[in-house]
């Protein structure tokens, strides 16, 4: 199990990350999209750990 959060510039960008994780990488677990004042925060709890290489490919800033 792995937990992380990403700060993203737009809802579209956040949804692209969710699709990548769920459909392309087969990540299962929980994802929550939280709107902030000028950004979106994506909270992710995965059932399988992602590699550092996979995490580096994700857009946005890790929070």
C-alpha positions as CSV (number, residue, x, y, z in Angstrom):
1,X,0.0,0.0,0.0
2,X,1.2,3.4,-0.9
3,X,-0.2,6.9,-0.2
4,X,0.7,10.1,-2.0
5,X,-0.9,13.4,-3.1
6,X,-0.3,15.5,-6.3
7,X,-1.0,19.2,-6.8
8,X,-2.2,19.8,-10.3
9,X,-3.0,22.9,-12.3
10,X,-6.4,21.8,-13.7
11,X,-9.2,19.3,-13.3
12,X,-8.5,18.0,-16.8
13,X,-4.9,17.3,-15.8
14,X,-6.0,15.5,-12.6
15,X,-8.5,13.4,-14.6
16,X,-5.8,12.4,-17.0
17,X,-3.6,11.3,-14.1
18,X,-6.5,9.3,-12.7
19,X,-7.1,7.6,-16.1
20,X,-3.4,6.8,-16.4
21,X,-3.2,5.3,-13.0
22,X,-6.5,3.3,-13.3
23,X,-6.6,2.2,-16.9
24,X,-3.0,2.2,-18.2
25,X,-1.1,1.1,-15.1
26,X,-3.8,-1.0,-13.5
27,X,-3.5,0.8,-10.1
28,X,-6.4,-0.1,-7.8
29,X,-7.2,1.6,-4.5
30,X,-8.7,5.0,-3.6
31,X,-8.5,8.3,-5.4
32,X,-10.0,11.6,-4.3
33,X,-9.9,14.8,-6.3
34,X,-10.0,17.9,-4.0
35,X,-10.6,21.3,-5.5
36,X,-8.4,24.1,-4.0
37,X,-8.4,27.8,-4.6
38,X,-6.3,27.7,-7.7
39,X,-5.3,24.1,-8.1
40,X,-6.6,20.6,-7.6
41,X,-5.2,18.0,-5.2
42,X,-5.3,14.3,-6.1
43,X,-5.0,12.0,-3.0
44,X,-4.1,8.5,-4.0
45,X,-4.0,5.3,-1.9
46,X,-2.8,2.4,-4.0
47,X,-3.0,-1.3,-3.3
48,X,0.3,-1.9,-5.1
49,X,3.4,0.3,-4.7
50,X,4.5,2.4,-7.7
51,X,8.1,2.6,-8.6
52,X,10.1,5.8,-8.4
53,X,10.2,5.9,-12.2
54,X,6.4,5.7,-12.4
55,X,6.0,8.5,-9.8
56,X,8.4,10.7,-11.7
57,X,6.3,10.4,-14.8
58,X,3.2,11.8,-13.1
59,X,2.6,15.5,-13.8
60,X,2.2,18.0,-11.0
61,X,4.0,18.4,-7.8
62,X,4.0,15.8,-5.0
63,X,2.5,17.2,-1.8
